Amino acid sequence: MSELREKHWAVISERGAEASELTYGEARELVRQLVADGLHGLAIITATAANRVSQRKTPNQALSEPPGRLRSADFGLQIGDEKK
């Protein structure tokens, strides 16, 4: 199986880790959605590297929540106004 089809990818932004444990295609789709919502500083990195940035949330949680509506308590992340 190609590494691009394995859930080894994550998306990070200026806010920190947006989602992890994605296929590369899922990560590209999330980046597309976040760009459309005006988020900056986006990158697709390995999930291992994302663990160093912040804690993870599942792909379904990342894609089901509207941008700006995520709560750090839901996912163990520091997001929104809690920028580092």
N, C-alpha and C positions, 0 to 999 in steps of 0.2 A: 504494500500500500504506500502511496506517495505521502511524504511528510505534509504536503499541502492539504491532504484530506484528513489528516489526523488532528485531533483536538489539542494541538500544542501551541496555539497562537493566542495573543491577547491584543487589546487595543488600549493605548494610553493617550491621554490628552494633557492639556495644561492643568487639569484638575487632579490628575493621577490616573490610576488604572480604571478604565471604564468597564471592561469585561475580560474574562480569561476563559481558557478551556474551549476555544472556538476552532473551527476549521478555518483555513485561510480565506475561503469564500465567505464564511459568516463574518469574519473580521472585516473583509472588504465592504460587505453590505452595511455593517455597523458604522464604519468610517464614512460611507456615503451618506447615511442618515444624519450623523453628527455634523458633517460639513454643511448639509442642507439646513441644519438648525443653527449654524453660525459658530460652532465650537472650533477652537484653534489648537494648534500644537499636537495634532494627531499623528500617531505612528502605530504600525503593526509590529509587534515584537514577540519573542517566544514567551510562553506562559512562565517559564522559569525566570526569565528576566523581569517579568511583571510582578512576580512575588517579591522582588526586591523594592519595587516602587510602592506597593500597598497591597492590602488584602484583596481577594477576588470575590466576584459575584458570578452566578451561573449565567450562561448565554440567554436563557429564557428570561431571567430577571432583567438583564441589560436591554433586551429588545422589546420587552413588554411595557416598560416604564417610559412615559414621555420625558424628554430631556428637561432638566431643571426641576423635575418632580421627585427625583430620587432622594431618599433619606439616608443619611450615613448610618443611622441605627439599623436600617434594614439589611445593609450589606457589609457593615464593618468598615466602611470607607470614609475618607474625608473628602467631601465634594462640595460643590456650590460655593458658598461664601466662606467655607473653611479652607481656603487655599493655603498651601504651605509656602 
